[in-house]
Amino acid sequence: MKKYSQVLKSSGINTPRMDVEVLLSYILNYPRIKLYTEHDMSLKKEEYKKLKEMVSRRKKAEPIAYITGKKEFYSLSFKVTENVLIPRPETEILVEAILDQKFKEKTVLDIGTGSGNIAISLKKHNPTLRITATDISKEALTVARENASTILGEHDIQFLHSDLFENIHQKYDIIVSNPPYIPTWELNTLMPDVKEYEPVRALDGGRDGYLFYEKIINQSTQYLNQKGNLFMEMNPVLCPDITGLLERSGFKKIKIIRDYEKRKRVVSARF
């Protein structure tokens, strides 16, 4: 393990030991803690070969989630590919904000579902919700459908190919989205594992990062039922612009929820 940790460290990886542990636990199908409690374990030839291949990919800054093909989100294991954004812990706050309301028998529209992590987590923890999940990427929808089948088994989530509201023809009680919000000019400043591997379409929020907030807020008023709720993850820097637009668009009861680092991360509002 020390040898491969050094390989990653010399390649500029910030968490070399942890990354090797994650890869090794994936290969062995062990929890990471077992790597510490069983010091005398030995790898088979094919396991060594696989670890070497994975470390080689990681030293080029490829994200661990793409190497292993999975990422945990809200205590569920999601398949991820290069066609979907890797789920972030901050987005769990968005899911919690909706679940905390204890909605019953509500219709939900998840815009830009990606791996399906938001829609599937909501359905898993509140089966009464009737969810439609959309994405502009057909490849992402394929991943989302597979995740739904694996995690939920028989389910009634409707996955729909749509550019925002393009193919939406009904109103919903809840609209939720984690839209792209990185300003275009900022993309080249991101960490290599993000800018070189994750889908640009899922990151690029336009000139100032505000593009999709403006589109979603302006159009959602046509697709929300009376007293419907809008929930969005947001770039903390854009909070004043987003809340201002919500007010001008007729939304009430605007609430801001902070993330684990006390940044303004999620906004909810009632129409």
C-alpha positions in Angstrom: 0.0 0.0 0.0 2.8 2.4 0.9 4.4 1.9 -2.6 1.2 2.9 -4.4 0.5 5.8 -2.0 3.9 7.2 -2.9 3.1 6.9 -6.6 0.0 9.0 -6.1 1.7 11.5 -3.9 4.5 12.1 -6.4 1.8 12.7 -9.0 0.3 15.5 -7.0 -2.8 13.6 -5.6 -3.8 15.3 -2.3 -5.1 12.2 -0.5 -2.8 9.4 -1.7 -3.1 6.9 1.2 -6.9 7.3 1.5 -7.3 6.8 -2.3 -5.3 3.6 -2.3 -7.3 2.4 0.6 -10.5 3.1 -1.2 -9.3 1.3 -4.3 -8.0 -1.6 -2.3 -11.2 -2.0 -0.3 -13.2 -1.9 -3.6 -11.0 -4.6 -5.2 -11.2 -6.9 -2.1 -14.8 -6.0 -1.3 -13.8 -5.1 2.2 -14.7 -2.2 4.4 -11.7 0.2 4.7 -11.4 -0.6 8.5 -10.6 -4.2 7.7 -7.4 -3.0 6.0 -6.2 -1.9 9.4 -7.4 -4.9 11.4 -6.0 -7.6 9.1 -2.4 -6.6 8.5 -1.4 -10.0 7.3 -3.8 -10.1 4.3 -2.2 -10.9 0.9 -3.3 -10.0 -2.6 -3.7 -12.5 -5.4 -1.9 -11.8 -8.6 -5.0 -10.6 -10.4 -5.8 -8.3 -7.4 -2.3 -6.7 -7.6 -2.7 -6.2 -11.3 -6.1 -4.5 -10.8 -4.8 -2.3 -8.1 -1.8 -1.2 -10.3 -4.2 -0.4 -13.2 -6.5 1.6 -10.9 -3.6 3.6 -9.4 -2.3 4.3 -12.8 -5.7 5.9 -13.7 -5.9 7.8 -10.4 -2.4 9.3 -10.8 -3.8 11.0 -14.0 -6.4 12.6 -11.7 -9.3 10.4 -12.8 -11.9 10.6 -10.0 -12.1 7.5 -7.7 -15.8 7.3 -8.4 -15.2 6.8 -12.2 -12.5 4.3 -11.5 -14.7 2.2 -9.3 -17.9 3.0 -11.1 -19.8 3.9 -8.0 -20.4 6.6 -5.4 -22.3 6.6 -2.2 -25.0 9.2 -1.8 -27.5 9.4 1.1 -26.3 6.0 2.3 -27.1 4.4 -1.1 -24.6 3.2 -3.7 -25.0 4.8 -7.1 -23.5 3.7 -10.4 -21.6 6.6 -12.0 -20.0 6.9 -15.4 -18.3 9.8 -17.3 -21.7 10.7 -18.6 -23.0 11.9 -15.1 -21.8 14.3 -12.5 -20.4 12.6 -9.4 -22.9 13.1 -6.5 -21.6 15.5 -3.8 -22.3 15.4 -0.1 -23.7 18.9 -0.3 -26.6 17.7 -2.5 -27.8 15.4 0.4 -28.9 18.7 2.1 -31.2 19.2 -0.9 -32.7 15.8 -0.4 -33.1 16.3 3.3 -34.8 19.6 2.8 -37.6 17.9 0.9 -37.8 14.8 3.1 -38.0 17.0 6.2 -41.3 18.4 4.9 -42.9 14.9 5.1 -44.8 15.4 1.9 -47.4 12.7 1.2 -48.7 11.7 -2.2 -47.1 14.6 -4.0 -45.9 14.9 -7.6 -42.2 15.7 -8.0 -40.2 16.9 -11.1 -36.5 16.4 -10.8 -34.8 18.5 -13.5 -31.3 17.4 -14.6 -31.4 14.1 -12.8 -27.9 12.9 -13.8 -27.3 9.6 -12.0 -30.8 9.8 -10.5 -29.3 10.4 -7.1 -31.9 13.0 -6.0 -35.0 11.3 -7.4 -34.1 7.8 -6.3 -33.1 8.9 -2.8 -36.4 10.7 -2.4 -38.4 7.7 -3.6 -36.4 5.3 -1.4 -37.1 7.3 1.7 -40.6 8.5 0.8 -42.3 5.9 -1.5 -45.5 8.0 -1.6 -43.9 10.6 -3.9 -44.7 10.3 -7.6 -41.6 11.3 -9.4 -40.6 12.3 -12.9 -36.9 12.8 -13.5 -35.5 14.5 -16.6 -32.2 15.1 -18.3 -31.0 16.5 -21.6 -28.5 13.6 -21.8 -29.8 10.3 -23.0 -26.6 8.6 -21.6 -27.3 10.0 -18.2 -30.8 8.7 -18.3 -29.6 5.3 -19.0 -27.4 5.4 -15.9 -30.3 6.8 -13.8 -32.7 4.1 -15.0 -30.1 1.4 -14.0 -29.6 2.9 -10.6 -33.4 3.0 -10.0 -33.7 -0.6 -10.9 -30.8 -1.6 -8.7 -31.7 0.4 -5.7 -35.5 0.5 -5.8 -36.3 -2.7 -7.7 -39.8 -2.3 -9.0 -40.4 1.4 -9.1 -42.6 4.0 -10.8 -40.1 6.8 -11.4 -40.7 8.2 -14.9 -37.5 9.1 -16.6 -37.9 11.5 -19.5 -35.5 13.0 -22.0 -36.0 16.7 -21.8 -34.1 20.0 -22.0 -35.4 21.6 -18.8 -39.2 21.9 -19.3 -39.2 21.2 -23.1 -41.1 17.9 -22.9 -43.0 18.6 -19.7 -46.8 18.8 -20.2 -48.3 18.9 -16.7 -47.9 20.6 -13.4 -46.2 19.3 -10.2 -46.4 19.9 -6.5 -42.6 20.0 -6.2 -39.9 20.9 -8.6 -36.3 20.1 -7.5 -33.0 20.7 -9.3 -29.3 20.8 -8.8 -28.5 22.8 -12.0 -25.1 23.6 -13.4 -23.8 26.7 -11.6 -20.1 27.1 -12.3 -19.4 30.3 -14.3 -17.9 29.5 -17.7 -14.8 31.5 -17.0 -14.2 29.5 -13.8 -14.2 26.1 -15.4 -10.5 26.1 -16.2 -9.7 26.9 -12.5 -11.3 23.7 -11.2 -9.3 20.8 -9.9 -8.0 18.5 -12.7 -10.3 15.6 -11.6 -13.3 17.8 -12.2 -12.4 19.9 -15.2 -10.8 17.0 -17.2 -13.3 14.2 -16.4 -16.7 15.3 -15.3 -19.2 16.3 -18.0 -18.9 20.0 -18.8 -22.6 20.3 -19.6 -23.4 19.4 -15.9 -21.0 22.1 -14.6 -21.2 25.1 -16.9 -23.8 27.6 -15.6 -23.1 30.2 -18.3 -21.2 33.5 -18.1 -21.9 34.2 -14.4 -23.3 30.8 -13.3 -26.8 32.2 -13.2 -28.2 30.9 -16.5 -30.1 27.9 -15.4 -31.4 29.5 -12.2 -33.0 32.2 -14.3 -34.5 29.6 -16.7 -35.8 27.3 -14.1 -37.3 30.0 -11.9 -38.9 31.8 -14.7 -40.4 28.7 -16.3 -41.3 26.8 -13.1 -44.2 29.2 -12.4 -46.0 27.5 -15.4 -45.3 24.0 -14.1 -46.1 24.3 -10.4 -49.5 23.7 -8.8 -50.9 26.3 -6.5 -48.8 26.4 -3.3 -46.2 24.2 -5.1 -42.7 24.1 -3.8 -39.4 24.8 -5.6 -36.1 23.4 -4.2 -32.7 24.1 -5.7 -29.1 23.6 -4.8 -27.2 26.8 -5.4 -23.9 28.5 -5.7 -23.6 30.4 -2.4 -22.3 33.5 -4.3 -25.5 33.8 -6.3 -27.8 33.6 -3.3 -28.9 37.3 -3.4 -29.6 37.1 -7.2 -31.6 33.9 -6.8 -33.7 35.0 -3.9 -34.3 38.3 -5.7 -35.6 36.6 -8.8 -37.8 34.3 -6.7 -39.4 37.3 -5.1 -40.0 39.0 -8.4 -41.5 35.8 -9.9 -44.1 35.6 -7.1 -42.5 33.0 -4.8 -43.2 33.3 -1.1 -41.7 31.6 2.1 -38.2 31.7 0.7 -35.9 29.7 2.9 -32.1 29.3 2.7 -30.4 26.2 4.1 -26.6 26.2 4.8 -24.3 23.3 4.1 -21.8 21.6 6.4 -19.4 24.5 6.0 -22.1 27.0 6.8 -22.4 28.2 3.2 -25.7 29.1 1.8 -26.4 26.0 -0.3 -30.1 25.2 -0.8 -33.0 27.5 -1.4 -36.7 26.5 -1.1 -39.7 28.6 -2.0 -43.5 28.3 -2.4 -45.4 29.5 -5.4 
